[in-house]
Structures are given as C-alpha cells and as structure tokens.
C-alpha cells in the first residue's frame, strides 16, 4: 500500500525513521518539525498557520512528537517532586500539541477511502496498567492524549467512515533518555520501531478506531 503521508515531528528519531520507511516504500511524504519548519507547540498560532498551508488529502497522518524529559526535568519519583512548570510543559508537549494537530484532521484526511491518523503514546499512560506510580506528569499527559485520540476517533467516524484513529505505544526506543530511564527493558532502534508501527497500522481496520495498541499490535488497556 502506498499513498500520501504527513509526519509531524519529522526530524525526531521515530519521525525521521517513519519518513525513511515510507519514502522507500514509494509514499509521497510531507513532514513538519520544530527544528526545520518552526513547528512549535508553544506557538499555537504558528502550528495552525503551518497546518493551514497543507492541502492534502493524506492517507496517513502520524504524530511522532513527544518528550519524557523537558528542560532538564526528568520523571518524578514521588508526589513531592511534582513541579507546576514541568507539569505544564508535559501537557503542552504530549497532549496539547497533538490536540492542535487533530483540529485539522477532518480537513486533511480523505473521506472516500481508508485513512489513518495515529499519535505516539506510551504504555505508562495507561491508567489500568499503572502498578508502580511515579512519573506523574508524563503518565498524566499521555493518558490525556489517549482521551483526545479516543474522542477524535468518535467524531471522525461520523464523516470519515473508513478512518482509523489510534494511539500507539512504540516500545522502548534507543535514545539517550532510555539509556537512563529505560533500564531493564528491551530496546529497539528508531528504524525498527517505525517498521513495527507501520506494520501495526497496515493491519488495522475501521473497527479498531479509537483504540490503543502497542508495537506488536496488541491492545493496551486504558
């Protein structure tokens, strides 16, 4: 399957890998990123302006943005470590930013054929799977992202009958941060993660819209 794709966060590890894989498969790929295009979630007007210049339709919109450690603030280990500014930054990056992208989804997705929109979430954003506590800001922001994607799937299904809108857990991907915070977990390269996620998306149908899947295609509990 080929088509037209839009990758948000195209200069990041997974985003860049997604671009490489899709280009190699013959897709037409457009990408937006903060470092190249000034696509900055801290500037909602700029986000809207850049997205408004795109015409589409895109058969795939993939939101590859996200961050665990922002401005030197790592994940909290205890309630007393919660910091208002760090919490706000987590929501801006991991929830509000993707939500700003989703405002444009209905216009950018085709209505007459299958289309997919997916956002990178994280298993630690699962409330039902949380047995360790901690990581309050990141967990909460990803849980909120999951709710955004679930609600968006319901709305899109009314006008885009063949659309698939999902949250995805990519596994533990090799980065400088996972070298510190990913101890004890098997890791994959960004290219392996991108290939895994594209494989999952290829296997989804409109009946799967609004759900949360991991890199193996297994459903993650909310």
Secondary structure, DSSP 8 states (H G I E B T S, - for coil): ---EEEEETTTSHHHHHHHHHHHHTT-EEEEE-HHHH---TT-HHHHHHHHHT----BSEEEE----SSBTTB---SSGGG--HHHHHHHHIIIIIHHHHHHTTHHHHB-SSS-EEEEEE--GGG-STT--S---HHHHHHHHHHHHHHHHHHHHHHHH-TTEEEEEEE--EE-SHHHHHH-TTS-EE-HHHHHHHHHHHHHT--GGGTT-EEETTS-B---
